[in-house]
C-alpha cells in the first residue's frame, strides 16, 4: 500500500484523473437513480385466496382451508403457515424462508393447490400470488352528488385512461360495486305456478345463450352459423318464456320474478367530505420516474376534471412526490447546514487549503456512492438520503487524520512529496483498519428480516460505499494534492490574515488544553489506574441502569399529519349497523373543525382539518382525517386523536377498534396467539378471557380484544329420518336452501369492463327473515312440495365469525395497546413468568406465542445480536493480526460499551424512547468510535518501538493525537447537529439513530483519551509481571524534557 501511495504522490495527474472520474461517474449515475419515498419491501409471503360463496367460517375451514393446508404441509422452504377462514372465503398465507427461491416456491404451491380435486363444486378457483408491495404514486377521490351508476361510469373511464399513462402500473378503486342482474322469485310465486328454482334456472339457460354452430362451406366461401339470443339486460331476461301451454299461453319470467339490473349486494361505500365518492390508489411501474409520472397523472386528472358534470369533482388527497420533495428538501438543507458547520470547524483548526481538500473528500465519497448505487439495486429515497447526511461527519475522519499527519510533517520542516508521503504512510495503517472496522459494523445491517432490511439495507450500503471511496480519496488523492502545499505565508487579504490569527489562537488553545489540562489529567489517571478503571466501570453500570428505566418501543412514535380510525365489527353484523358506526365517526370527525377546545389550542383559528374520508367494506369501517401542514397550525395529531376519541364515545359493539395518529402504528403494541387443542368452544372462550383479563390488569394497557367472537348464531340443518321416503335427500335440501337465500348463478354475461353475474334467488325481504325457513317448501323431481320443517331439523347453534389457524392449529389472537412510555416486551415477559404455568395446568395443551411487532422485534434482535457477534469476532481477528497481539484488540473494542453509554445519556437528555432504530444507531456508533482508539494505539506502539518507555509513549501518543481525535469527534457530532434538532415530521423517525451515533461518539472520545491509555499500561504491567508502575515527579520531569526536545 505504501508503494501505491508513493506512486500517486509522484503522479498527481493520475490522482486528479481518478478524482474527476469518480465525480463524473457520480453525477451521471445520480441522473438515472430511481426516486421513491421508501424502498420497496421484498416480502417472503405467498397468499392463497379462495371464495366459497354462502358458506360459514366452519364450512370454509373444513372444506377449503384444511384441504389447502394438507396439500402444502410437506412443502419445503416454509417458515410458517397461517390461515383465516371467514364467511364466504378463506385466505391461506405462507411465509417462506429467506433462502427459498420465491418463483420456484410459487410454482410448487400452484401445482399442489391445483391438484386438490375435493373442493366443493360451488367454490371459486383458488388464486395464488406472491405478495408484492406496490409503489404508490398518488391517491385521489372522485366525488359528487350523483347516482351510483353515473359515478361508476365516470369512475371506470378515469381508471382505464389513467392506467394507460406511461409510468402508471395499475389503478385500484375502492367503493365501486360490481354490476349484477338479480332475478328474485318469491316462495309464493313458486308455489302458485308450481315451479322450482331448478326449473326457472333451466328455462333461463335454455333461452339466453349464444352458441356457434360451425361453418357451411359453400362454393362462394365459408358461412358462419351462429345462434344469438343471449340476454344482456333486465328487459331481455323479462321476455324469457319459463313455461308455455298447449293452448298457446306463455308464462314469462317477468310474470313470476322481479328483475333488477343494478349492483351486487356488496356492502361497501366511500364518503369524501360527506359526499358519495370513489377512492383511487394509483401505483407506479417498477422503474418509475416519480416527477414525470406525477406530472402526467396531474395533467390527466385536470383534463378529466374539465369533462365532469358540475356536481362532480376530483381531489388529490395524497401525493408521493410532495412527500419525496419535502424530505429531499429537508435532508438537503440539513446536509448543507452540516457541511457548512464541518467546513467552519475545519477552517478554524486547519489551513484553508487543507480544510478545502479535506471537505473535497466528502464530495468524492458521495459521488463514488452515487456511482455504484444503481449496481447495488439502490434508489434515491428517504433512507439513502438520510445515510448520506449521517455519514457526512464520518467520511472526513480519515482525511482529517491523514491531513493532520501531513501538516505535522510540514510543522517539522519537511515539504513537498516527502511531507505528503511521510504523513500518509505514518497513519495509513490505522486509517485503513479504521475504515474496515466501520464497514464491518455496518455490514450486519445488510442481513436482517425483510421487513427491517428495507430500512437498514439502504443505510448500510450508502455508508459502506461512502467510507470505501473516502478511503480511496484519503490515501491516493488527498496526499497528491497536499504534496504541493507550500509553507504558510501572510496573505494580502486582511480577512484571511484575521482568520489565520484566529486559527493560530484556537490551535494554540488546543495545544494548551492538551498540555495544561489533558496531560496532567492523564498522568493522574495513570498514577491512580485502579480508581480510574473503577470509575469508568461504575459509569457504565449506571448507564445500564438508566437504559433499563428508559421508555422503549419497537419503532419510534412519530406523530403524523393525519388521524385514522379503524373499526371491525363481528361478521354477520347488519350493514345498517356498520353504516351507523361510520356516520357516528364521520360526524365526530367533522365536529373537529369547529370544536371549541381545539380552536382554543389553535389561537381561535380553524382550517386545521383538510379532509374527512370514510369507507365501509362489509363489517369494516375506516375513517381518515387529514390535517393541513403542521407549519400552518399549532395542534398536534395526538391532541386531535384524543379529542376525536372523546367525541366518538365508546364502541362496545366493535370487535377491533384502533385510533392511530402515528406512522407505522397499524399493528397493535401487543399481539399474542393462544392455542388450545380441540374445538371445545367453552374452553377456548375461558382461555381467551383469562389471558385478556390478565393482560388488561397491567397499568398502561388498554383496548384489549380477542379474535374469538362466539356471539354469532348459525342455522344448522339436518335431514329427518322419514325424509328419504319422500325422495328427498340432504343434498336436495342444501341445494334449494342455498338457491333461495344465497342464490344460484345462472349465467355470467360480458359487459364493457366486467363479467356480470345473473343471480336467481328469493326477494331481499324474504332473505332477511329467519321465518322464511319455516315457510319454505322443498320440491322433489316429481313436483311434490313439502314444507322444509317437515323434512329437516332446524337448529340454532353458536358459530364463529372467523377462524384463525397457525401451522394447522386453531389459534385465538389477542391484541392490546399500551400508553406511551410503557414497554410491551416487559409486560409480555412478566405475563409469561407469572401466569403461563398456571394456564398450562388449567387448559391441557395450552400454548402462548407472541406475534406482530413483538415477534418481529424478537427475530430482529436475535439476528442483530448474531450479526454483531460475528462482526466483533471478525474485527477482533483483524486487529489481532494487525497489532500482533491478543490484548490490544480488546483495547480497541473498549470504546463500544462507552459509546453505548453516550447513546443512553443522549436519549435521556433529549427525552426520546429507545427503539429498534436506536439500536441501529448503537451499531453504527460501535463502528465509528473504535477509529480513534485505533489511531491512538497505533501511535503508542510506534513510539514504544522507537525506544520510549510505556508511560512516555502513552503520554506522547495522547498529545500527538489529541488534536486529530478531537477534530474527528467534533466534525462527526457537528455534521449531525442540524438533523439532531430537526422538528419536522419527516425527520423524527430517524432521529433516535442520530442521537445514538452523535452522543456515542462524543462520550467515547473520553474513553479514547483516558481509559485506553490506562488499560494499555495495565496490560503492560500484567504482561511484564511488574507489581507497581509509578511515575514520580523526577521521571515525569525527565519525560517532559525529553518530549520537549523531540518536538
ZAMARGU-4260 file (C-alpha; in steps of 0.2 Angstrom, whole numbers, plus 5000, padded with zeros to 4 digits):
<rodrens>
0) 5000/5000/5000 | 5014/5012/5004 | 5021/5010/4986 | 5004/5014/4979 | 5003/5030/4990
5) 5020/5035/4984 | 5016/5032/4966 | 5000/5043/4966 | 5010/5056/4975 | 5023/5055/4962
10) 5010/5055/4948 | 4997/5069/4953 | 4989/5068/4936 | 4983/5051/4940 | 4976/5056/4956
15) 4967/5071/4948 | 4960/5059/4934 | 4954/5047/4947 | 4945/5061/4957 | 4937/5068/4941
20) 4932/5050/4935 | 4923/5047/4952 | 4915/5064/4952 | 4908/5062/4934 | 4903/5045/4937
25) 4893/5050/4952 | 4885/5065/4943 | 4880/5054/4928 | 4874/5040/4939 | 4863/5051/4950
30) 4853/5057/4935 | 4846/5039/4932 | 4843/5034/4950 | 4825/5029/4953 | 4816/5041/4965
35) 4804/5034/4979 | 4800/5039/4997 | 4804/5022/5004 | 4812/5007/4996 | 4800/4993/4991
40) 4800/4978/5003 | 4803/4961/4995 | 4791/4950/5005 | 4793/4932/5008 | 4774/4929/5008
45) 4763/4919/4996 | 4744/4922/4998 | 4731/4909/4993 | 4713/4916/4992 | 4698/4905/4988
50) 4680/4910/4988 | 4666/4899/4994 | 4650/4909/4992 | 4637/4907/5005 | 4647/4896/5017
55) 4651/4900/5035 | 4668/4900/5043 | 4667/4882/5050 | 4662/4875/5032 | 4676/4886/5024
60) 4689/4879/5037 | 4684/4861/5034 | 4681/4862/5015 | 4694/4874/5009 | 4707/4879/5022
65) 4711/4862/5029 | 4712/4854/5012 | 4724/4868/5006 | 4735/4866/5022 | 4735/4847/5019
70) 4741/4849/5002 | 4755/4861/5007 | 4760/4853/5023 | 4777/4845/5017 | 4782/4858/5005
75) 4800/4864/5008 | 4805/4882/5012 | 4791/4887/5023 | 4793/4895/5039 | 4775/4897/5044
80) 4758/4893/5038 | 4744/4905/5043 | 4726/4904/5038 | 4710/4914/5041 | 4693/4906/5037
85) 4679/4919/5035 | 4661/4919/5029 | 4662/4915/5011 | 4681/4914/5008 | 4697/4908/5015
90) 4715/4916/5015 | 4730/4905/5017 | 4747/4914/5019 | 4764/4905/5018 | 4779/4914/5025
95) 4795/4907/5016 | 4812/4906/5022 | 4824/4920/5016 | 4834/4907/5007 | 4820/4900/4997
100) 4818/4903/4978 | 4802/4913/4978 | 4797/4909/4960 | 4800/4890/4962 | 4790/4890/4978
105) 4776/4899/4970 | 4776/4886/4956 | 4776/4872/4968 | 4762/4880/4978 | 4751/4882/4962
110) 4754/4864/4957 | 4749/4857/4974 | 4734/4868/4976 | 4728/4864/4958 | 4730/4846/4961
115) 4717/4846/4975 | 4701/4839/4967 | 4690/4838/4983 | 4685/4857/4984 | 4666/4860/4984
120) 4658/4862/4967 | 4651/4879/4972 | 4669/4886/4977 | 4678/4898/4965 | 4695/4894/4958
125) 4709/4897/4971 | 4720/4912/4967 | 4739/4910/4971 | 4750/4925/4971 | 4766/4931/4978
130) 4763/4946/4989 | 4772/4962/4982 | 4772/4979/4989 | 4767/4991/4975 | 4774/5009/4974
135) 4760/5022/4977 | 4760/5037/4965 | 4745/5046/4972 | 4728/5044/4980 | 4713/5054/4974
140) 4694/5054/4976 | 4681/5056/4963 | 4665/5063/4972 | 4649/5070/4968 | 4630/5071/4972
145) 4625/5059/4958 | 4618/5042/4955 | 4629/5027/4959 | 4628/5022/4941 | 4634/5039/4934
150) 4648/5039/4947 | 4654/5021/4942 | 4653/5026/4923 | 4665/5041/4925 | 4675/5031/4938
155) 4679/5017/4926 | 4683/5029/4912 | 4695/5038/4923 | 4703/5022/4929 | 4705/5015/4911
160) 4713/5031/4904 | 4724/5034/4919 | 4731/5016/4918 | 4737/5020/4901 | 4749/5033/4907
165) 4767/5028/4904 | 4773/5026/4922 | 4757/5020/4929 | 4757/5001/4933 | 4739/5000/4939
170) 4724/5009/4947 | 4714/5002/4961 | 4697/5008/4965 | 4688/5007/4982 | 4669/5009/4984
175) 4664/5003/4967 | 4651/4989/4967 | 4650/4976/4954 | 4636/4975/4941 | 4623/4962/4944
180) 4607/4956/4937 | 4596/4950/4951 | 4581/4938/4947 | 4570/4937/4963 | 4556/4924/4964
185) 4546/4924/4979 | 4541/4907/4988 | 4523/4912/4985 | 4525/4913/4966 | 4535/4897/4966
190) 4520/4889/4975 | 4507/4897/4964 | 4515/4892/4947 | 4521/4875/4954 | 4539/4879/4950
195) 4556/4876/4957 | 4572/4886/4956 | 4579/4872/4946 | 4566/4874/4933 | 4567/4893/4932
200) 4586/4892/4930 | 4585/4879/4917 | 4572/4890/4907 | 4584/4904/4908 | 4599/4894/4902
205) 4589/4887/4888 | 4583/4904/4881 | 4598/4915/4885 | 4613/4909/4875 | 4624/4912/4861
210) 4631/4897/4853 | 4642/4895/4837 | 4635/4881/4826 | 4650/4879/4815 | 4653/4884/4796
215) 4645/4880/4780 | 4657/4878/4766 | 4649/4884/4750 | 4656/4887/4733 | 4655/4906/4737
220) 4665/4904/4753 | 4663/4899/4771 | 4647/4905/4780 | 4647/4906/4799 | 4632/4899/4808
225) 4628/4906/4825 | 4614/4906/4837 | 4612/4923/4845 | 4599/4925/4859 | 4610/4930/4874
230) 4600/4941/4886 | 4610/4956/4891 | 4598/4967/4900 | 4584/4966/4913 | 4572/4968/4898
235) 4579/4954/4888 | 4578/4942/4903 | 4560/4948/4907 | 4555/4941/4890 | 4561/4924/4893
240) 4547/4911/4892 | 4548/4900/4908 | 4533/4889/4903 | 4521/4888/4888 | 4505/4879/4887
245) 4497/4868/4873 | 4484/4882/4872 | 4497/4894/4867 | 4498/4903/4884 | 4515/4908/4890
250) 4522/4911/4907 | 4536/4924/4906 | 4550/4927/4918 | 4543/4944/4921 | 4527/4937/4927
255) 4535/4927/4942 | 4550/4937/4946 | 4557/4955/4950 | 4571/4958/4938 | 4584/4971/4943
260) 4599/4977/4933 | 4609/4985/4946 | 4623/4982/4958 | 4628/4967/4968 | 4624/4966/4986
265) 4641/4971/4991 | 4641/4981/5007 | 4654/4995/5003 | 4654/5013/5000 | 4666/5028/5002
270) 4661/5045/5008 | 4673/5060/5005 | 4668/5076/5015 | 4651/5070/5016 | 4648/5066/4998
275) 4647/5049/4989 | 4664/5045/4982 | 4676/5033/4974 | 4693/5032/4981 | 4708/5029/4969
280) 4725/5022/4973 | 4737/5024/4958 | 4753/5013/4958 | 4770/5016/4949 | 4779/5004/4937
285) 4794/4995/4943 | 4806/5008/4936 | 4797/5024/4938 | 4802/5042/4936 | 4792/5049/4950
290) 4792/5068/4945 | 4787/5064/4927 | 4774/5051/4932 | 4766/5063/4945 | 4766/5077/4931
295) 4757/5066/4919 | 4744/5060/4931 | 4741/5078/4937 | 4739/5084/4919 | 4727/5069/4915
300) 4716/5072/4931 | 4715/5091/4927 | 4708/5086/4909 | 4696/5074/4917 | 4690/5087/4929
305) 4685/5098/4915 | 4674/5084/4907 | 4664/5081/4923 | 4647/5087/4927 | 4646/5102/4938
310) 4640/5092/4953 | 4656/5081/4952 | 4674/5084/4957 | 4691/5076/4958 | 4703/5080/4973
315) 4720/5073/4976 | 4722/5068/4994 | 4739/5061/4994 | 4754/5063/4983 | 4771/5053/4985
320) 4781/5066/4975 | 4776/5080/4988 | 4782/5069/5002 | 4798/5065/4992 | 4801/5083/4988
325) 4798/5088/5006 | 4810/5075/5013 | 4823/5079/5000 | 4822/5097/5004 | 4824/5094/5022
330) 4839/5082/5021 | 4847/5093/5008 | 4845/5108/5019 | 4852/5099/5034 | 4866/5092/5023
335) 4871/5109/5018 | 4870/5115/5035 | 4880/5101/5042 | 4893/5103/5028 | 4895/5122/5032
340) 4897/5118/5050 | 4910/5105/5047 | 4919/5116/5035 | 4919/5131/5048 | 4926/5119/5061
345) 4940/5113/5049 | 4944/5131/5044 | 4946/5136/5062 | 4959/5122/5066 | 4967/5119/5049
350) 4975/5129/5035 | 4961/5134/5022 | 4969/5124/5008 | 4970/5109/5019 | 4952/5112/5025
355) 4946/5113/5007 | 4954/5097/5002 | 4948/5088/5017 | 4930/5094/5013 | 4933/5089/4995
360) 4934/5071/5001 | 4916/5072/5006 | 4912/5076/4988 | 4922/5062/4981 | 4915/5050/4994
365) 4897/5055/4990 | 4900/5054/4971 | 4908/5037/4972 | 4892/5031/4982 | 4881/5038/4969
370) 4891/5030/4955 | 4889/5012/4962 | 4871/5014/4970 | 4862/5008/4954 | 4873/4992/4953
375) 4868/4988/4971 | 4849/4990/4967 | 4848/5006/4976 | 4836/5021/4973 | 4836/5038/4979
380) 4824/5038/4994 | 4822/5044/5012 | 4833/5031/5019 | 4848/5033/5007 | 4847/5052/5008
385) 4847/5050/5027 | 4863/5039/5026 | 4872/5052/5016 | 4868/5065/5030 | 4873/5053/5044
390) 4890/5049/5036 | 4894/5067/5032 | 4904/5070/5048 | 4911/5052/5047 | 4919/5052/5030
395) 4931/5067/5034 | 4938/5057/5049 | 4951/5048/5039 | 4955/5064/5028 | 4957/5074/5044
400) 4969/5061/5052 | 4980/5060/5036 | 4979/5079/5033 | 4984/5082/5051 | 4999/5070/5049
405) 5005/5078/5033 | 5003/5095/5042 | 5013/5089/5056 | 5027/5084/5044 | 5026/5102/5037
410) 5027/5109/5055 | 5043/5098/5057 | 5051/5106/5042 | 5048/5094/5028 | 5040/5100/5012
415) 5033/5093/4996 | 5032/5074/4992 | 5042/5070/5007 | 5030/5078/5019 | 5015/5070/5010
420) 5022/5053/5009 | 5029/5053/5026 | 5012/5059/5034 | 5001/5047/5024 | 5012/5032/5027
425) 5013/5036/5046 | 4994/5034/5048 | 4990/5024/5033 | 4988/5008/5043 | 4976/5014/5057
430) 4966/5023/5044 | 4964/5008/5033 | 4959/4997/5048 | 4948/5011/5055 | 4938/5011/5039
435) 4937/4992/5038 | 4931/4991/5056 | 4917/5004/5052 | 4912/4994/5037 | 4912/4978/5047
440) 4900/4985/5060 | 4888/4992/5046 | 4888/4975/5037 | 4876/4967/5050 | 4863/4979/5044
445) 4863/4970/5027 | 4857/4954/5034 | 4840/4956/5044 | 4822/4950/5041 | 4815/4958/5025
450) 4803/4969/5035 | 4818/4978/5043 | 4831/4975/5029 | 4821/4988/5019 | 4826/5001/5032
455) 4843/4995/5036 | 4850/4989/5019 | 4850/5007/5010 | 4858/5015/5025 | 4872/5001/5026
460) 4875/5001/5008 | 4877/5020/5006 | 4888/5022/5022 | 4899/5007/5016 | 4901/5015/4999
465) 4905/5032/5006 | 4918/5025/5018 | 4927/5015/5004 | 4928/5030/4992 | 4933/5041/5006
470) 4947/5029/5010 | 4952/5030/4991 | 4952/5049/4992 | 4962/5050/5008 | 4976/5038/5003
475) 4978/5041/4985 | 4970/5058/4980 | 4972/5069/4996 | 4991/5066/4998 | 4994/5070/4980
480) 4986/5087/4982 | 4994/5091/4999 | 5011/5087/4991 | 5010/5104/4983 | 5006/5113/4999
485) 5018/5127/5001 | 5023/5135/5018 | 5010/5146/5025 | 5014/5164/5022 | 5004/5180/5027
490) 4990/5184/5015 | 4987/5201/5006 | 4969/5199/5011 | 4966/5206/5028 | 4951/5194/5032
495) 4962/5179/5028 | 4975/5186/5040 | 4962/5188/5053 | 4957/5170/5050 | 4975/5164/5052
500) 4976/5173/5068 | 4960/5166/5075 | 4966/5148/5069 | 4983/5151/5077 | 4974/5156/5093
505) 4962/5141/5093 | 4976/5129/5088 | 4987/5136/5102 | 4972/5135/5114 | 4970/5116/5109
510) 4989/5113/5112 | 4987/5122/5129 | 4972/5111/5133 | 4982/5096/5128 | 4997/5101/5138
515) 4990/5110/5153 | 4974/5100/5156 | 4974/5084/5147 | 4992/5078/5150 | 4991/5081/5169
520) 4974/5073/5170 | 4980/5058/5161 | 4995/5057/5172 | 4984/5057/5187 | 4973/5044/5180
525) 4989/5033/5176 | 4995/5035/5194 | 4978/5030/5200 | 4975/5017/5187 | 4963/5006/5198
530) 4952/5020/5203 | 4951/5027/5185 | 4946/5010/5179 | 4933/5008/5193 | 4926/5025/5189
535) 4923/5021/5171 | 4916/5004/5176 | 4904/5012/5188 | 4899/5025/5175 | 4895/5010/5163
540) 4884/5001/5176 | 4875/5017/5179 | 4871/5019/5161 | 4864/5001/5160 | 4853/5006/5175
545) 4847/5021/5166 | 4844/5011/5150 | 4833/4999/5159 | 4822/5014/5165 | 4821/5022/5148
550) 4804/5020/5139 | 4805/5008/5124 | 4796/5003/5109 | 4799/4993/5093 | 4798/5008/5082
555) 4799/5027/5087 | 4782/5035/5089 | 4782/5048/5076 | 4766/5059/5075 | 4759/5060/5058
560) 4749/5074/5049 | 4733/5063/5050 | 4722/5053/5061 | 4715/5036/5056 | 4701/5026/5064
565) 4699/5008/5060 | 4684/4998/5067 | 4680/4979/5064 | 4663/4973/5069 | 4658/4955/5071
570) 4655/4946/5055 | 4636/4945/5051 | 4633/4962/5059 | 4619/4971/5049 | 4625/4983/5036
575) 4614/4997/5043 | 4624/4995/5060 | 4641/4996/5050 | 4634/5012/5042 | 4628/5019/5058
580) 4646/5017/5066 | 4653/5025/5050 | 4642/5040/5051 | 4645/5042/5070 | 4664/5043/5067
585) 4662/5055/5052 | 4651/5066/5062 | 4664/5066/5076 | 4677/5070/5063 | 4668/5084/5055
590) 4665/5091/5073 | 4683/5093/5075 | 4683/5108/5063 | 4673/5119/5075 | 4677/5111/5091
595) 4680/5125/5104 | 4693/5115/5114 | 4704/5113/5098 | 4700/5131/5092 | 4707/5137/5109
600) 4723/5127/5107 | 4725/5134/5089 | 4723/5153/5095 | 4705/5153/5089 | 4709/5149/5071
605) 4701/5135/5061 | 4706/5126/5045 | 4717/5113/5053 | 4707/5099/5046 | 4709/5096/5027
610) 4698/5081/5024 | 4687/5068/5031 | 4686/5052/5021 | 4676/5036/5026 | 4674/5019/5019
615) 4664/5003/5023 | 4668/4986/5017 | 4655/4973/5024 | 4659/4974/5043 | 4674/4985/5042
620) 4674/5004/5044 | 4689/5015/5040 | 4689/5034/5043 | 4704/5045/5038 | 4705/5063/5044
625) 4719/5073/5035 | 4727/5088/5043 | 4735/5103/5034 | 4754/5106/5035 | 4760/5106/5053
630) 4768/5123/5050 | 4750/5130/5047 | 4743/5126/5064 | 4748/5123/5082 | 4738/5107/5085
635) 4747/5090/5085 | 4739/5074/5079 | 4739/5066/5097 | 4728/5081/5103 | 4717/5078/5088
640) 4716/5060/5091 | 4712/5062/5109 | 4698/5074/5106 | 4691/5063/5092 | 4691/5048/5104
645) 4681/5058/5116 | 4668/5064/5103 | 4666/5046/5096 | 4662/5039/5113 | 4663/5020/5117
650) 4661/5007/5104 | 4657/4991/5114 | 4650/4983/5099 | 4667/4983/5090 | 4677/4968/5088
655) 4693/4978/5085 | 4694/4997/5087 | 4710/5007/5084 | 4713/5026/5083 | 4730/5030/5076
660) 4740/5046/5074 | 4757/5040/5071 | 4767/5032/5056 | 4769/5013/5057 | 4756/5012/5070
665) 4744/5000/5061 | 4750/4985/5071 | 4744/4983/5089 | 4758/4986/5103 | 4755/4968/5110
670) 4749/4954/5099 | 4748/4936/5107 | 4742/4920/5099 | 4735/4906/5111 | 4731/4888/5106
675) 4720/4876/5115 | 4719/4858/5107 | 4702/4853/5102 | 4687/4863/5096 | 4678/4865/5113
680) 4671/4882/5112 | 4669/4885/5131 | 4687/4880/5134 | 4693/4892/5121 | 4682/4906/5127
685) 4688/4903/5145 | 4706/4903/5140 | 4704/4919/5129 | 4695/4928/5144 | 4709/4923/5156
690) 4723/4929/5145 | 4713/4945/5141 | 4709/4949/5159 | 4727/4946/5165 | 4734/4957/5151
695) 4721/4971/5155 | 4726/4971/5173 | 4743/4979/5169 | 4745/4998/5171 | 4745/5007/5154
700) 4737/4993/5144 | 4721/4997/5136 | 4710/4991/5121 | 4712/4973/5125 | 4702/4962/5112
705) 4702/4944/5106 | 4698/4936/5089 | 4686/4923/5097 | 4669/4930/5094 | 4656/4917/5098
710) 4641/4929/5098 | 4636/4924/5080 | 4621/4912/5078 | 4621/4899/5064 | 4607/4889/5057
715) 4611/4870/5056 | 4600/4859/5045 | 4599/4840/5047 | 4588/4828/5037 | 4574/4819/5047
720) 4573/4801/5046 | 4557/4799/5036 | 4563/4812/5023 | 4571/4799/5011 | 4554/4790/5010
725) 4548/4806/5000 | 4563/4805/4989 | 4571/4820/4997 | 4590/4819/5001 | 4600/4831/5012
730) 4608/4837/4996 | 4591/4842/4989 | 4588/4852/5005 | 4605/4860/5005 | 4604/4865/4986
735) 4587/4873/4987 | 4590/4882/5003 | 4606/4889/4995 | 4597/4894/4979 | 4584/4903/4989
740) 4595/4913/5001 | 4612/4914/4993 | 4606/4912/4976 | 4611/4902/4961 | 4622/4910/4947
745) 4613/4905/4932 | 4624/4915/4919 | 4638/4927/4918 | 4637/4939/4903 | 4650/4950/4896
750) 4648/4969/4899 | 4661/4983/4894 | 4674/4981/4908 | 4667/4966/4918 | 4658/4950/4918
755) 4640/4952/4926 | 4633/4939/4937 | 4615/4934/4934 | 4608/4928/4951 | 4592/4919/4954
760) 4585/4919/4972 | 4572/4925/4984 | 4567/4943/4986 | 4578/4953/4998 | 4564/4954/5011
765) 4562/4936/5012 | 4581/4933/5013 | 4582/4945/5028 | 4569/4935/5038 | 4573/4919/5048
770) 4554/4915/5047 | 4556/4912/5029 | 4565/4895/5033 | 4549/4889/5041 | 4538/4895/5026
775) 4550/4887/5013 | 4545/4872/5003 | 4557/4858/4997 | 4552/4852/4979 | 4555/4835/4973
780) 4559/4830/4955 | 4541/4823/4954 | 4534/4840/4958 | 4529/4836/4976 | 4531/4851/4988
785) 4535/4848/5006 | 4537/4861/5020 | 4556/4862/5025 | 4552/4860/5043 | 4543/4843/5039
790) 4559/4835/5032 | 4573/4844/5041 | 4578/4848/5058 | 4581/4867/5060 | 4593/4871/5075
795) 4601/4887/5080 | 4619/4884/5086 | 4633/4896/5091 | 4645/4899/5077 | 4662/4908/5073
800) 4664/4924/5064 | 4681/4919/5059 | 4693/4905/5062 | 4712/4908/5063 | 4725/4894/5061
805) 4744/4894/5063 | 4753/4879/5057 | 4737/4869/5055 | 4731/4873/5073 | 4717/4884/5078
810) 4723/4900/5086 | 4715/4914/5096 | 4723/4931/5093 | 4723/4943/5107 | 4729/4961/5105
815) 4731/4977/5116 | 4738/4994/5115 | 4749/5002/5128 | 4752/5020/5133 | 4767/5030/5128
820) 4782/5025/5139 | 4775/5008/5143 | 4787/4993/5137 | 4776/4980/5130 | 4791/4967/5130
825) 4792/4968/5148 | 4773/4966/5151 | 4773/4950/5140 | 4788/4943/5148 | 4781/4946/5166
830) 4764/4939/5160 | 4773/4923/5154 | 4783/4922/5170 | 4768/4924/5182 | 4754/4915/5173
835) 4759/4903/5159 | 4762/4888/5170 | 4745/4890/5178 | 4736/4891/5161 | 4745/4876/5155
840) 4739/4866/5170 | 4721/4873/5168 | 4720/4871/5150 | 4728/4855/5143 | 4740/4858/5128
845) 4739/4877/5131 | 4752/4887/5121 | 4755/4906/5121 | 4766/4914/5107 | 4770/4932/5103
850) 4765/4939/5086 | 4766/4956/5076 | 4778/4969/5082 | 4784/4959/5097 | 4788/4944/5086
855) 4797/4954/5073 | 4807/4963/5087 | 4812/4946/5094 | 4818/4940/5077 | 4827/4956/5073
860) 4835/4957/5090 | 4841/4939/5088 | 4848/4941/5071 | 4856/4958/5075 | 4864/4950/5090
865) 4871/4936/5080 | 4877/4948/5066 | 4885/4959/5080 | 4894/4944/5087 | 4901/4939/5070
870) 4906/4957/5067 | 4915/4958/5084 | 4924/4941/5080 | 4929/4947/5063 | 4935/4963/5069
875) 4945/4955/5084 | 4954/4943/5072 | 4958/4958/5060 | 4965/4968/5074 | 4974/4954/5082
880) 4983/4951/5066 | 4987/4969/5063 | 4993/4973/5081 | 5001/4955/5083 | 4993/4955/5100
885) 4978/4946/5108 | 4976/4960/5121 | 4977/4976/5111 | 4961/4972/5100 | 4952/4972/5116
890) 4958/4990/5120 | 4951/4995/5103 | 4934/4987/5107 | 4933/4996/5124 | 4925/5011/5115
895) 4910/5001/5111 | 4901/4999/5128 | 4905/5018/5132 | 4898/5023/5115 | 4883/5014/5121
900) 4884/5024/5137 | 4884/5040/5127 | 4869/5035/5117 | 4859/5031/5133 | 4863/5048/5140
905) 4858/5056/5124 | 4841/5048/5124 | 4839/5053/5142 | 4844/5071/5140 | 4833/5073/5124
910) 4818/5063/5131 | 4817/5050/5117 | 4812/5032/5119 | 4823/5018/5114 | 4818/5009/5098
915) 4825/4997/5086 | 4831/5012/5076 | 4841/5017/5092 | 4849/5000/5092 | 4854/5003/5074
920) 4862/5019/5080 | 4871/5009/5093 | 4878/4998/5080 | 4883/5012/5069 | 4891/5021/5084
925) 4901/5005/5088 | 4909/5006/5070 | 4914/5024/5072 | 4920/5026/5090 | 4934/5012/5088
930) 4943/5023/5075 | 4950/5035/5087 | 4956/5020/5098 | 4965/5013/5083 | 4974/5029/5079
935) 4979/5032/5097 | 4985/5014/5099 | 4995/5014/5083 | 5004/5030/5088 | 5008/5022/5105
940) 5015/5007/5098 | 5026/5017/5086 | 5033/5027/5100 | 5036/5012/5111 | 5045/5003/5096
945) 5056/5019/5094 | 5063/5016/5112 | 5051/5026/5123 | 5045/5019/5139 | 5027/5014/5140
950) 5022/5029/5151 | 5032/5041/5139 | 5024/5033/5124 | 5007/5034/5131 | 5008/5052/5136
955) 5017/5057/5120 | 5004/5047/5109 | 4990/5056/5118 | 4997/5073/5115 | 5001/5069/5097
960) 4984/5063/5093 | 4974/5074/5104 | 4970/5087/5090 | 4966/5073/5077 | 4954/5064/5089
965) 4946/5080/5095 | 4943/5086/5077 | 4936/5069/5071 | 4924/5068/5085 | 4919/5086/5084
970) 4916/5085/5065 | 4905/5069/5067 | 4895/5077/5080 | 4893/5094/5071 | 4889/5086/5055
975) 4874/5078/5063 | 4869/5093/5073 | 4856/5100/5061 | 4846/5084/5060 | 4848/5081/5079
980) 4837/5096/5082 | 4826/5095/5067 | 4807/5096/5072 | 4799/5091/5056 | 4788/5075/5055
985) 4799/5068/5041 | 4815/5068/5052 | 4808/5062/5068 | 4808/5043/5063 | 4827/5043/5061
990) 4832/5055/5075 | 4834/5041/5088 | 4848/5034/5077 | 4856/5051/5076 | 4856/5053/5095
995) 4864/5036/5097 | 4878/5040/5085 | 4881/5058/5089 | 4881/5056/5108 | 4890/5039/5107
1000) 4905/5047/5098 | 4906/5062/5110 | 4907/5051/5125 | 4918/5038/5118 | 4931/5051/5115
1005) 4934/5052/5133 | 4936/5034/5133 | 4949/5035/5120 | 4959/5049/5128 | 4959/5042/5146
1010) 4953/5024/5148 | 4963/5017/5134 | 4980/5023/5140 | 4975/5017/5157 | 4971/5000/5150
1015) 4987/5000/5140 | 4998/5002/5155 | 4988/4989/5165 | 4991/4977/5151 | 5009/4981/5150
1020) 5010/4978/5169 | 5002/4961/5168 | 5012/4956/5153 | 5029/4961/5161 | 5024/4955/5178
1025) 5028/4971/5187 | 5019/4974/5203 | 5019/4993/5203 | 5022/5006/5190 | 5023/5023/5196
1030) 5028/5040/5189 | 5037/5051/5202 | 5040/5069/5199 | 5058/5067/5193 | 5054/5054/5180
1035) 5039/5065/5174 | 5051/5080/5173 | 5063/5070/5163 | 5049/5064/5151 | 5044/5082/5149
1040) 5061/5087/5144 | 5064/5073/5133 | 5047/5076/5124 | 5051/5094/5123 | 5067/5090/5115
1045) 5059/5078/5102 | 5047/5091/5097
</rodrens>
